[in-house]
Amino acid sequence: MREQPKSIRELLGWLWHEYLRPHTGLMALAMVFMLIEGSMIGALSYMMEPMFDKVFVAGNTDALKWVSLTFLTIFSVRGLAGVAQKVLLARVSQLTAAHLRVNLLKRMIRQDTAFHQVHPPGFLIQRVQGDVGAVNMVWQGIITGAGKDAVSLVILLGVAVNIDWRWTAAMLVGVPLMFLPIGMAQRYVRRKASQARDVAATLSTRLDEVFHGIIPIKLNSLEDYQANRFSGHTDTLIRSEIRAIFGTASITGMIDIMAGLGFMGVLLYGGGEIISGDKTVGQFMSFFTAIGLAFDPMRRLAALSGAWQAAAASLERIKELMDAPILLTSPAKPVPPPTGLPDIRLQDVSLSYGDAEVLHGLTLTAEAGKTTALVGASGAGKSTIFNLLTRLVDPNTGSVEVGGIDVRSIALPDLRSLFSVVSQEALLFDETLRENILLGRTDVSDAKLAQVLKAAHVTDYLAQLPRGLDTLVGPRGSALSGGQRQRVVIARALLRDTPVLLLDEATSALDAQSEKVVQQALDRLAGGRTTLVIAHRLSTVINADKIIVMDSGKVVDAGTHHELLKRGGIYADLYHLQFQSGMTVIDPKGTAALRPRTPALTDPNPSWLRRVGQRLFG
């Protein structure tokens, strides 16, 4: 349930304190030029009286010269001051928006995985780009226009009062009547703008899903279905945007109605004074010009008040994200990370995501310098262990230790510097192959890089790429095959040279030939490290020093491949089930192919198959 909308004063106070205060000097200088520009409008209306009375009516040629020169001065000063204040305030506006975007991104990057499960990428992209852009567009209009308009309005009304305060009062008689309807229109605009920003976030999320899932969409002939879903959200966005624009336009419309009432009052009251000779034509023209010019900034200020309500809806969502607490942080007094090859220990660990319990009293140990494999059905909690070790999530109870030190006692950068992770999702960035391996490092020599490329088998296909290491790999590495992408990730891990290696289904999506090459690179990578392996293909872990069998968030068995087969149970069932499905088991070192006997499908008593089915599918 969302909190009550924050007040304009609260949002402006936060924006000023966090982002505008550093630019106080620029804003003060711009304000000087703004005052000069605004005052020139008042001077222009004031000069109407001598122009009509002394030049046009009296026919004074001497006055014609100085009045003309005065007009030239007014417009020249106004033009120069306008350029100066716009440039200065535009710089403030752009710097503020850039600072806000960067801070927002930093904040969201540091959130835990639970936060990103609730907030999809499209939603967050819309906040960083769309909402900040909406705020900046209105804010730029406010700081570059509202100040000048406010100054102009005050000076022009001062000129009008100086000519005749009664005419001014008659002109502004409708102002008090506008407060209530304008206030109602502003609330309406904010409500509809808020709805529009929510729909815009949904559209961004939908686009993100469509373009990332373009292959499944094509294969399942979902083009029309996805287009129609997007079209429906677009129609909703259009309705919300039009209603918000209607609210903003209503505010300026009310100002025009008030202006019409005012001018009618002035003509009825002041027209008689001019006819009787109590007021001159010059005075009337000066007053009329001042009031006429005053309604332009008044309308712009009214329009900005409506636009600000729309921006406030975006700013409110930005502040909600900035205020969202970061739950996983480094300890106040971190301890140094372990040195050498650490062991890994989880003791009586329980973890829940909402109401779903993932781990339940789990205890396991992975010895230093050895390879420990985690096997079990999907949902057994294997990947969650990796998340606990790297502190992407913290346990509800129990302890997670690396080298005898609780991971919550180590600074996050130091903790994560202990691990290299190679998963089935080989995430690459839309940059060159070199940049995807170095990841910003500048301390890697050409000899070291060449060594890493060879060990990871990247050199096997490097000559095939049009520009070698400087070839762009495409969005998410789409220009490379799955095996090639995996070898890039392995090269990254080799370059990191961390004491602990985490392998999460690193070869599950590869064909047999690519798997063999990647497995050789992984064996080289795992040498001399504490290695944890998650695998559904048991062929990749039969040579592990220890295999831990998990079921329903608990450890149910542990031992070597032969020990577990001899004891029977879940591991033996999974092993036989993979052979039953006709899987060819390849030795991880690629030196032998194991083809065990495949039980006949007509086995009259497949009890082990029923047991596996019950465990996997309930």
N, C-alpha and C positions, 0 to 999 in steps of 0.2 A: 504494500500500500504506500503510495507516494505521500510525501510531506505536503503541508500547505504551501502554496506558492510563496516564494520569498518576495519581500517588498522591493520596490525600485530602489529605495534608499540603501537597503542592505546590499543589493547587487552592485550598485554604483560604488558603495564604500569598499567592497571587496576588490572591484576592478581598479579603483584608484590606489588603494593601499598596496596591492600586489604587483601592478603592472604600469601604472601611470606615474607614480611618484618619482621614479628615477629620471623621468623626462620633464621635471618641473621647470628647469631652466629654458628649454626649448618652448614649452607651452607659455611661459611668461613672456618671452620675446614675441611669440606669435600673437599673444593677446594684445600687445602694444600695437602691432600692425592691424589687428582686428578692430581695435578702438578707432584707429585712424580711418580705416575703410568705412566703418559704420557711421562715423561722424560726418563723412563727406556727403552721405545721403541727406542728412539733416541740413547741411550747408546748401545743398542743391535746392531743396524745397524753400529754404529761407531766402535764396536769391531770386525767387519768383516775384516777390513783392517789389524790389527796386527795378527789376526788368520790366514789369508792366507799368508801374506808377511813374518811374523816372525816365524810362526810355520810350516805351510805346505810347503812353498817355501824354506825358509832359514833353516828349520830343527832345530830351537833353542829349546832345551828341557827345559831350564829355563823359557823361555817365555810361554811354554805350561802350566806350573803350574799356573802362575799368570793369564793367559788368562782364564783358566778353572775356577779358583776361582772367577774371575770377572763375568763370565757368571752365576755362581751359585748365587752370590750376586744380580745381576740384576734381575733374575727371582724371588728370594725370596722377595726382596723389592717390586717388582711389584705385587706379589700375595697378600702380607699383605696390601699394600696401596689400592689395588683394593677392598678387602673385606671391609676395613674401610670406604672408600668413598661410596660404594654401600649401606651399611647399613645406614649410616647417611643420604644420599639423599633419600633413600627409605622411611625413617621415615618422612622426610620433605614432600615428595610426598603424603604419606597416610594421614598425618595430614591436608595438604592443601585440599585434596579431601573431607575428612570428614567435615572440616569447611565449604567448599563450599556447600556440600549437606545440612547441617543443616541450613545454612543461607538461601539457596534457599527455603527450606521447610517453614521456619519461614516467609519468605516474601510472599509466596503464600497462607499460611494459613490466613494471615491478609488481603488478598484482599477481596473485596465485592462480593456479589452474582453475579453481572453482569459479573465480571471477570471470575468466574467459569462457567457461562453459555456459555461463548465464548471459554474457554479452557477446554475441557473434561478431566476426570481423567487420561485416558490413555496417553494423550499428556503430562500432567504434570509429570506422573510417568516416562515417557521416558526422560524428561529433568533432573529429579533428579537422576535417575539411569543410563540410557543409555548415555546421553550427558556428564554428569560429569565423568562417567567411561571412555568414549572415550578421554576426555581431560586428565584425570589422566594417562591413559596408555601411551599416547604420551609424556605428560609432564614428567613422570617418566623416559621414554627413553631419553628425552632431558637432564634432570638434572643429570642422572646417566651415560649417555654415551656421549652426545655432548661435554661436557666440557673436558672430557678425550681425546676424538677424536680430538678436536681442538688443545689441547696442544700437542698431539702426532704429528699432522700434521705440526705444526709450527716447532717443534724440528727436525722432519725428513727432512723437507725441508731445515732447517738450516744445517744439516749434508750434504745434497746433494750439497748445495751452497758452503760449505767449501771445498768439494772435487773438484768441477768444476762448476762454475756458468754458463758456456756455455752449458754444458750437461743439467743442470737444466732448462735453458731457452728453450732448444730444447724439453725437456720433457713436459713443460707446454705451448707449443705454441698453443695448441688447446683450452686453457681455455677461452680466450675472445670470441671465437666462440660459446661457450655454454650458455652465459648469456641470450640471447634473447629466444632460444627455451626452456631453463629451466624455465624462467619466464612465458612463455605461458603455459607450462605444469603445473606449480603451480596454475595458475588461473583456469585451467581446472579441476584440482583435487578439488579445493575449491568449485567450482560450482557443481560438481557431488556429492561431499560429503554432501553439503547442501541439495541437492535433496534427498539423501539417508536418512539423519536425518529426513526430513519431512515425508518420507514414513514410517520410523521406528515408528514415533509418531502415524501415522495413524494405523499401525499394533497394537500398544499397546492399542489404543482406541478401535479397533475392538475386541481384546481379552477381554478387560474389559467389553464390552457390551455383548459378547457371554457368558462369565462365570457368569455374573450377571443375564443374561436372559435365563439361561439354561432350565428352566421349560417351558416358552412359546415356546422356540425353539423346544423342544421335542414334545409338544402338537400340534404344527402346522407343524410338520415334516419338519423343516427347516435345518436339519443337513447338507445336501448336499449343500443347498443354501449358508449357512454361510461359509462352508468350501471352496466353490468355490470363494466366495468374498475374503476370506483371502488368498487363493492361488493366485488370481490375484494381490493383493498388494505385496505378496511375490515375484512374478516374477518381478515386477517393482523394488523392493528393490535390487534384485540380479543384474539386469542390471545396476543400479546406482552404486552399490558397485564394480562391475567388472570394470566399466569405471573409477572409482576413482583409483582402483588398477593399471589399465593400465597407468594412468597418473603418478602415483608414480614410477612404474617400468620403465617408459620411462626416468625419470630423471636419475636413476642409469645406465640405458642403455647408455645414452649420456656420462656419466663419463667413462664407459668402452671403448667407441669409442675413446674418447679423450686420454685415456691411451694407446690404441693401436697405435695411431698416434705418441704419445710421445716416446714410446719405439722404434718404427721404426726410428724416428729421431735420438735418442741417439745411436742406433746400427750403423746407417749409418755414423754418425759424430764421435762417440767415438771409434768405432771399429778400425778405421785406426790408431788412437793414441796408442791404446794398441798394435797393430801389430808392429808399428814402435818403440815401447819401450818408448814413451813419458809418458805413464801412466802404472801403474802396474796392475796386475790382482786383487790384494787386494783392490786397489782404486776402480776398476770397481765393484767388488763384494760388497764393502761397499756402493757405490752409488746405485747399482742395488737393494740391500736390502732396503736401505732407501726409494727409490722411490716405490718399490714394497709394502713395508709396508705402505707408505703414501696413496696409493690408496684405501686401505681398510677403514681407517677412512674417506677418502674423499667420498667414496660410501655410507658409513653409514650416514654421514652428509647430503648428497644429498637425501637419502631416508627419513631422518627425516624431511627435508624441505618439502617433499611432504606429509608426514604423519601429519606434523604440519598444513598444509592447511586444512586437513580433521578435525583436532581438532579445528582449528579456526572457522570452520562452527558451531561446537557444542558450543564452547565458546561464539560465537556471540549470539546464541539463549539464552544461560544462562544469558548473560548480559542484553538482552532485557527484560527478566522476572525480573531481579534484578532492572532494571531501571523503570519498570512499576510503575506509581504512586499509592500509597495507598490512596484511596479517603475518606474512612471512618476512621477517627482517633479521638483520645480523644482531647478535647479542650486544649488549652495552659494553661488556668487557670480554671480548673474544679471546679464546686460547689459541696458541699456534696449532696448525694442522699437523698430523702425524708425519714423521719422516720415514723413508724406506718403503718397503712393501707392506701395506696394512692388511690386517684381517678385517672381516666384516661380520657384525653380530647384530641380530635383531632379537630382543628379549621380550616376550609376552606382549607383542604389539597388536593393538586393535585400532581399526580405522573405519569410519563410516562416512559416506557421502549422503548427507541428508538422512533419510530413514533407511538407506541401503547400507548394510554392513558388508564391507569388502574384506577386511582381515579380522580374524577372531583369535586372539591369544596366540599369535604366530611367533615361533622361536626358531631361528636357524643361524648357522655359522658357515662362513666361507673362509677357508684358510688362506693365509697370505701366500702369494706367488703360485697359487693353484687355480685350476678351472673348475668352477661349480656351475652346474646346469640346473635350471628351474623348469620343470615340466608339469603338465596338467591340462585339464580342459580349459577352454576359454571361460573367462570370468573367475578363475581360481584365485586371482590376485597377484599374478607374477609381475606384470608391468607396474603395479602399485608399489612393489618393493623398490624398483628403480626410482620411482618418484619420491619415495621416502629417503633414499640414500642421497639424492641430489637436492633434497628439500624443496621440491615442487609442491609438497604437501607435508604436513606434520601429523604424527599419529595422535589419536585421542588418548591412548594410554600406552605405556611401555617405552622402551628406549631403542634407539638406532645408533650404533656405534661403528666408527671407522678407525681402526688402529687403537681401539680402546677409548676413544674420545667420542662423547655424544655429539652428533652432528649439529645439534642446536647450540652447542658451545663454540662453534667455529664460525668465523665471518663467512658470509655467503660466497664472496669471490674466492676466498681461500678453499672453502669446501668444494666448490664446483671445479676448481683447478686440479682436483685429485682425479677427476673422472673424464674419460672419453666415452662417448656413446655412439654406437652404430646401430641404427634401427632399420626396419623394413621400409620406412618412409625416408628415402634419401633426399632431404630437403636441400635444394640448391637455389641460389639467388640468380636473378636475371642479370648476371655480370659475366666477366670472362672466367675461363677455367682457372687461370692463375689466381684471380681475386677470390674465387670460391674455395680455393685450397688455403691461401694465406690468411684470409679473413682479417685483413687490415694489418697484419704483422709486417714489419719492415726490417726485422733482425735476422731474416733467413737468407743464408748465402745460396748462390746458384748451385754449389756442390751439394749442400744439404737438401735443397729442393729436388735435385735430380735423383738423389738417393731415395727420397721418400716416394717419388713418382715410380721408380723402378720396383721398390718393395711392394707398393700397392697395385702394381700391374697397370698403372695408368699409361706407361710408355708403350704398352701393347697396342693401344689405339691412337696414340697422340699424333702419329704421322698421318693418320686418316683425316684429321680435322683440318679445315681450310687455313686456319691461322695458328695452329698449334695451341700453346697455352693461352694465347690471346683471343681464342675463339669464344664468342658469346654462347652460353649454354642454353639460353632461352628461358621463358617463365617456368620456374620450378624445375629447371634442367630438362625441359622437353626436347631439346635438340640432341640429347644423349639417350642411349638405351638404359634399361634398368640396371644391367650389370656395370655399365660405364659409370652411372651415377653412384653406385655403391662403392666403386673403387675410388672415386673422388672423396667420398666421406671417409673411407679408410685412410686415404692420404692425409686428410685433416687430422685424424686421430693419431697417426704416426708422428705428425709434426708437433702435436700437443705433447706427446711423450709423457703421459700421465701414469701414475702407478696402478690405477684401477681402470679396467676396461669393462664396459657394459654392452652386451650384444643382445639386441631385441629383435628376434626373427630376421636377422640380417640377410639371409639368403632365401627366405620363404617365397619371394615373388620372382625368382630367377629360374631360367631353364637349366638343364643339367650341365651344359658346357659352361655357362656363366657361373653357375654355382661352384663348379670345381675350381675355377680361377679365383673367384672371390673367397672361397674357403681357404685356399692356399695363402692368400693375402691376410686373411683373418688369423690363421695359425701363426704367421710371422708376427702379426701385431700383438697377439696374446702372449708371445714369449716373454718370460720374465716379468709378468704382471699378475696381479690378482684379478681374475676374470670371472664375471657372472654372465651366463648365457641363458636367454629365454628361447626355447625352440619347440615348435610343434613337430618338426621333422626330427624324429629321434635319431636318424642317421647322422645328424650333425653333432650329437652330444654323446655318442656311445663311448668315446675315448676320454670323456671328462673325468677329472679326479674324483668328483662326487656329483651324484645326481640327486636333487631334492624333488620329491613328488608332492604337489600341492592339490588340495581339493577343498572347495568352499572356504577359502581364506585361511586354511591351516596346513601345516606340514603333516603329511600322513605317512611318509616313508623317506628314507635316504640311504644311499649306498652307491657302489659302482654299478655299471651296466649289468655285469654278470651276477652280482649279488641280488639286484632287484629282480632280474629274470628268474633266478633260482627261487626267490621267496614268493613269486607270484604277486597278485594284487593289481592295483591300478596301472603301474608302469608296464607290467607284463601284458595286461589287457590292451593298453594303448599300442605297445610294440607289435603284438600279433594282429591288432586291427589294421595297422598300417600295411602290414604284409598281406593281410586278407584282401585289401583294396588294390593289390597288384603293384604297390609302390616298390620301386627299385632303390635299395639302400646303398648309398655310395660312401665308402670310407672317407672321413673328413680330409685325409691327406691325399686322397685321389689315387691311392695305390692299389685298391682292390674293390671289386664290386660284389656285394653280398646279396645273394638271391635266395633267401630261405624258402622252405616249402610253403606253398600257398594252400591253406585248407580248402577242401572242396566246398563249393557253395551249397551242395546237397547234404552237408554234414547233418546227420539226424539229431545231433545233440550239441548245438552251438552255444553251450552255457556261457562261455567267456564272452561271446558277442552280446548276449542279452545283458550281462553285467555291465559291459561298457556302455551299451545303449541307455541303461538306467542311470548311469553316472553322468553321461553327457547330456541326456535329454530329459531326465527326470521321469 
